[in-house]
Amino acid sequence: MEYKNRYGLTYHFDHNDDGNIDWKGNFRYTRFGFDEIDDKEIINFIDPSGGPFIRVGMDMSEFGFEGTVTGFVNHKDHYEIVIDKE
């Protein structure tokens, strides 16, 4: 699935082999929200400039996917959106 934000930047969402969603695009100007648990920073939202804002607890049907966001994994070239499919 392709998403174009209000600044014309394009983001790509694709299912991966784990059943989660790989989110690829330009994250240069991005806000992040964190929780600190057991001395680890856990991402609870990602908000690239111009959108889309995605947070833990969000229903991914807006982007054509089933499930609710339960977390994020930072891969060097993209973010993996971990979803609960139930």
KELUMSE-754384 format. One record per residue: residue in three letters; z, y, x of N, C-alpha, C, CB in turn. Coordinates in steps of 0.05 Angstrom, whole numbers, padded with zeros to 5 digits, always signed. Atoms other than C-alpha are relative to their C-alpha. Glycine has a CB too. Layout:
N
ALAZYXZYXZYXZYX/...
//
This chain:
86
MET+00000-00023+00017+00000+00000+00000+00000+00025+00018+00024+00000-00019/GLU+00002-00025-00016-00017+00069+00026+00013+00023-00017-00030+00007+00007/TYR-00013-00023+00013+00024+00132+00010-00006+00025+00016+00031-00005-00002/LYS+00006-00025-00013+00001+00202+00026+00021+00021-00010-00029+00010-00006/ASN-00021-00019+00008+00058+00254+00027-00011+00028-00004+00022+00000+00022/ARG+00009-00027+00007+00056+00327+00009-00013+00016+00023+00023+00016-00011/TYR+00012-00013-00023+00035+00347+00080-00025-00015+00009+00020+00001+00023/GLY+00025+00015-00006-00023+00297+00080+00004-00022+00020-00020+00019+00011/LEU-00004+00022-00018+00010+00247+00127+00000-00026-00016+00027+00003+00014/THR+00003+00025+00013-00005+00175+00109+00020-00021+00011-00028-00011+00002/TYR-00019+00022-00007+00047+00118+00109-00010-00025-00013+00029+00007-00009/HIS+00009+00027+00010+00032+00044+00101+00024-00017-00004-00020-00013+00020/PHE-00021+00020+00007+00077-00007+00067-00014-00027-00004+00015+00009-00026/ASP+00011+00027+00001+00062-00081+00076+00023-00020+00000-00020-00005+00022/HIS-00019+00022-00002+00101-00145+00062-00002-00013+00027-00006-00021-00022/ASN+00000+00015-00025+00121-00181+00125+00007-00029-00004+00019+00013+00021/ASP-00005+00029+00002+00134-00255+00140+00029-00006-00010-00004-00013+00026/ASP-00028+00004+00009+00209-00246+00124+00004+00008-00030+00019+00016+00017/GLY-00003-00009+00028+00194-00220+00053+00009+00028-00003+00018-00019-00014/ASN-00007-00028+00001+00213-00150+00071-00025+00018+00002+00020+00007+00023/ILE+00023-00018+00000+00169-00088+00077-00001+00015+00027+00003+00021-00023/ASP+00005-00015-00025+00141-00059+00142-00011+00027-00009-00019-00014+00019/TRP+00006-00027+00006+00137+00017+00137-00011+00013+00025+00024+00016-00012/LYS+00013-00011-00024+00088+00048+00187-00011+00028-00006-00022-00018+00010/GLY+00010-00027+00003+00068+00120+00198+00012+00018+00021+00006+00011-00028/ASN-00010-00020-00019+00089+00184+00234+00028+00007-00007-00018+00025+00000/PHE-00029-00006+00005+00165+00190+00239+00010+00021+00019+00016-00026+00003/ARG-00009-00020-00020+00166+00247+00289+00020+00020-00011-00025+00015+00010/TYR-00019-00020+00012+00200+00297+00242+00013-00014-00024-00015+00026-00008/THR-00013+00016+00020+00248+00253+00203+00030+00004+00001-00007-00030+00004/ARG-00029-00001+00002+00319+00259+00177+00009-00029-00006+00009+00019-00023/PHE-00012+00027+00005+00363+00197+00178+00029+00004-00009-00001-00017+00026/GLY-00028+00000+00008+00429+00183+00144+00012-00026+00012+00004+00001-00031/PHE-00013+00023-00013+00479+00136+00178+00027-00005-00011+00001+00004+00030/ASP-00028+00008+00004+00542+00098+00162+00008-00012+00027+00003-00020-00024/GLU-00010+00012-00025+00585+00078+00221+00019-00023-00008+00015+00020+00018/ILE-00015+00024+00007+00610+00006+00213+00003-00017+00025-00014-00016-00023/ASP-00005+00016-00023+00643-00034+00268-00014+00011+00025-00009-00029-00005/ASP+00012-00013-00024+00620+00016+00321-00030-00002+00001+00012-00011+00025/LYS+00029+00000+00002+00548+00008+00298-00009+00021-00020-00011-00028-00007/GLU+00012-00018+00020+00506+00061+00264-00019-00015-00017-00013+00024+00014/ILE+00017+00013+00019+00474+00033+00202-00016+00021-00015+00017-00018-00020/ILE+00017-00019+00014+00415+00071+00173+00003-00004-00030-00030-00003+00009/ASN-00001+00003+00029+00425+00086+00099-00021+00017-00015+00028+00009-00010/PHE+00025-00012+00012+00365+00132+00087-00018+00010+00022+00007+00023-00018/ILE+00020-00010-00017+00301+00153+00120-00017+00020-00016-00018-00023+00013/ASP+00014-00022+00014+00266+00219+00101-00019+00014+00018+00021+00019-00013/PRO+00019-00015-00016+00203+00238+00138-00007+00027-00012-00026-00017+00004/SER+00007-00026+00010+00183+00311+00132-00024-00004-00019-00007+00019+00023/GLY+00022+00002+00019+00140+00314+00069+00003-00026-00017-00026+00000+00013/GLY-00005+00024+00015+00167+00247+00043-00015-00024+00011-00007+00005-00029/PRO-00018+00006+00022+00176+00194+00021+00028-00005+00010-00010-00024-00015/PHE-00029+00005-00004+00252+00193+00019+00006-00028-00010+00018+00022-00014/ILE-00008+00027+00009+00277+00121+00017+00028-00005+00009-00020-00022+00012/ARG-00028+00004-00005+00350+00102+00013+00009-00028-00009+00017+00021-00014/VAL-00013+00025+00009+00394+00040+00007+00006+00002-00029+00025-00007+00017/GLY-00005+00001+00029+00399+00021-00067-00024+00009-00016+00023+00018-00006/MET+00024-00010+00014+00330+00049-00084-00017-00024-00009-00016+00018+00018/ASP+00018+00019+00012+00284+00008-00129-00028+00005+00012-00001+00001-00031/MET+00025-00004-00014+00219-00003-00091-00025-00002-00019-00003-00020+00022/SER+00022+00001+00019+00177-00009-00155-00018+00025+00001+00010-00005-00028/GLU+00016-00025-00003+00155+00063-00144-00023-00003+00020+00019+00023+00008/PHE+00021+00005-00020+00115+00037-00085-00015-00026-00004+00013+00000+00028/GLY+00014+00024+00007+00090-00025-00120+00012-00026+00010-00028+00002+00010/PHE-00013+00024-00011+00141-00074-00091+00024-00007-00018+00010+00004+00029/GLU-00023+00009+00015+00195-00115-00125+00024+00000+00019-00004-00028-00013/GLY-00025+00002-00016+00267-00109-00101+00013+00027+00004-00005-00012+00026/THR-00017-00023-00006+00321-00060-00081+00005+00001+00030+00026-00001-00016/VAL-00005-00004-00028+00331-00031-00012+00029-00007+00007-00007+00028+00009/THR-00027+00006-00009+00391-00062+00024+00005+00009+00028+00005-00030-00002/GLY-00004-00009-00027+00379-00035+00094-00027+00005+00014+00016-00020+00016/PHE+00023-00007-00016+00331-00015+00149+00004-00013+00028-00005+00030+00002/VAL+00000+00009-00028+00313-00045+00217-00020+00017+00015-00008-00031+00002/ASN+00016-00018-00016+00286+00002+00270-00015-00018+00021+00017+00021+00014/HIS+00018+00012-00020+00227-00030+00307-00012+00024+00014-00022-00019-00013/LYS+00009-00023-00015+00199+00015+00361-00024+00014-00012-00007-00008+00028/ASP+00024-00012+00011+00133+00026+00324+00000+00003-00030-00024-00016+00009/HIS-00002-00002+00029+00156+00022+00252+00029-00006-00010-00020-00019-00014/TYR-00025+00008+00011+00215+00011+00205-00005-00022-00020+00014+00024-00015/GLU+00000+00022+00019+00228-00052+00166+00020+00007-00022+00007-00028+00014/ILE-00017-00005+00023+00255-00040+00096+00010-00028-00009-00015+00016-00022/VAL-00011+00025+00008+00302-00098+00080+00005+00002-00030+00026-00008+00015/ILE-00003-00002+00030+00300-00113+00005+00013-00025-00011-00028+00004-00013/ASP-00012+00022+00016+00340-00156-00043-00019-00004-00023+00029+00007-00010/LYS+00020+00005+00020+00289-00189-00087+00010-00010-00027-00019-00021+00011/GLU-00011+00010+00025+00337-00211-00142+00009+00023-00018+00024-00017+00005/
//
